């Protein structure tokens, strides 16, 4: 029996597939939660800061008293956002694969939204 094949298969199984890093970010006491143009601009800048390629950005504005929901579709995955201006809250989801690091977006996002408090959870996918 050729043990090299078995050893190689066992080694490959021991290494999990890890496509990328996924960040879940909560911002409280934010500004700019109704500013669709500003949000689109900061999503594009945040993606660029991570080395990601923006394919498209789609935002939906829920009117004068509502928030914004949107996604920046990236070649390397996505950045999504949901805002609740009435409570000063924004939920962001950043997932990037390859050599892109979504943590590079955080300084730009924090500068734009100026949150009073932040919570971030990291998940290595795969």
N, C-alpha and C positions, 0 to 999 in steps of 0.2 A: 504494500500500500504506500502511496506517495503522501507522506505526512506534510510536505510543503503546501499542498493545496488546502488541506484541512487547517493548518496553522494560519494560512493567509485568510481563509474564510472566517476563522475565529477572530483574527485581528480586525478585519473589516467590520464585523458585527459589534465589536467592543467600542468602536468609534462612532458615536451617534452623529446623525445628520444634523448640522446646526446652520440653517440658512441665514440667520441674522438675529439682530437684537430688536426687541419690541419694548417700547417705553409707554407706560400709561401715566399721564401727567394731569394732575388736578390743580387748577389755579383758583384761588378765592380772592375776593375784594379787588377785582380787575377793572381796568379801564379799556375802552375801545371795543367793547363787546358787540356793538351795533354797526361798526365801521367796516363794511364789506370790502371796500377798496384797500383799506389799511391791512385787513386780515389777509387778503390775497397777496399783497406785497410782502408781508412778513412770512407767509408760508413759502413763497418763492425764494426769499432770502435765506430762510432757515434750511431749505433743501440744498441750496447752493453751498451753504456753510458746512454741510455734511458731505459734500462731494457728490450729491445725487443729481439726477437728470429729471427735470420736470417735464412730463408729457402733456399734462393739462391740469387746470384747476377749475373746479366747479363749486360754486357757493349758492346756497339758497337763503334769501333774506326773508324772515317771517314778518316783515312789516315794521312800522315805527315803534311798536311796543315789544316786538319779539326779538329773538336772537338770530344767529347765523349758524347754519350747518353746512359743512363743506369738506371737500377732500382735494388734496394735491396728489394726483396720480403720478407716481415716479417710476422710472425704468427699474428702480431698485425696490419698489413697493409703494408705500403711501404715508401721508400725514393727514389725519382727519381731525376735525374740530367741531365741537358743539358748544354754543354759548347760551347762557341764561342771564341776560342783563338785569332782569328783575331781582336776581339774587347775587349778582356780581361774580358768577361762577363760569369757568370754562373747562371743558374736558378735552384733552388732546390725546391722540393715539399716533405714535410714530413707530413705524416698522421699516427697517432697511436691511438689505442683504448685501453681500459682497464686501467691498472695502469701506462702505459708507458706515459712519457711526452716528446714530441719531442724537447722541448726547451733544454733538456739535451744534445742534439747533437751539438748545436750551438758553444760552445767553441772549440770543436775538428775541426769542419768544418772551423771555422774562422782561427784557427791556421794553418791548412793545406793550405787553399787557400790564406790566408793573403790579404783579399780584402782591397782596398783603401776606399771603401764605401759599405754600406750594407743597404738594406731595407727589412723589414720583416712585413708580414701581418698575423694575427692570425684569424682563423675561428673555432668557436665551431660548429662541425657538428651536424646535427639532428634538 
